[in-house]
Amino acid sequence: MKYSKIGVFDSGMGGLTVLKELLERIKGLDMVYFGDTARLPYGTKSPGVIRQYTLECSRFLVDKGIDMLVLACNTASAHAISVAREELGIPVMGVIDAGVRAAVSTGASRIGVIGTPATIRSNAYAEAIKALRPDVDIVSKACPLFVPLVEEGMLDDEVTEMVARRYLKDLISQGIETLLLGCTHYPLLKNVIQKVMGSGVNIVDSAATTARAVTRMVKGEYECKDSSDVVYYFTDLTQSYLKLGELVLGRPMENVEKVDLDGRLGGGSNG
């Protein structure tokens, strides 16, 4: 299959961590990002609502001409990837499998998993890890405040560190050797998380592992250009979102549009 445009979807800004990795690895393949910022966080919502929102946003991206979708949202990957694959008619890549394989490859006998409440309740990570390593001990912890802290741009703040210490103390006391970041927002808190966990704990970033998997999938299957064209769509758009997005990407965000879920422009373009 030849690829011309990849869609990257997340409930908010966290999926930009995946997009950044993709842009660094895949030169010349166009990309479209969709962040459902008006309805985040997904992690506290019911499975049915998560599937509904994911399909609405995914269909929008399909209408924009993508021929591969990356669900750069762990909550959506846990609850909606099967139905997305059934209904969209294009390849759909989630973030769970690649992260699990990377965590298992560290050889740890005790692996910690952190994510949104919906992701942790789904047990998707624990089941995937056990399928590869039945003997490994798994310690899972929901960290619901991490996503709003990221969306507020509080990436290296004393409040964020205080919250991290409260969430992670049980994982520290149980002696985990590898910690899997089961949300694409969480790599933005990696420095704080590593500080709290200590240098002896391996941190596995699902954004980077997913990007590597996508890169392998499209290798040799797209026409190389000098640069990638990127368009960004958000269901809510503020200056703070743009500031955070450019901080994550390390580059200006151009071609940014606010949309409603019928795909009509809602105003607020900066490119």
Order of alpha helices (4+ residues) and beta strands (2+ residues): beta-alpha-beta-alpha-beta-alpha-beta-alpha-beta-alpha-alpha-beta-alpha-alpha-beta-alpha-beta-alpha-beta-alpha-beta-beta
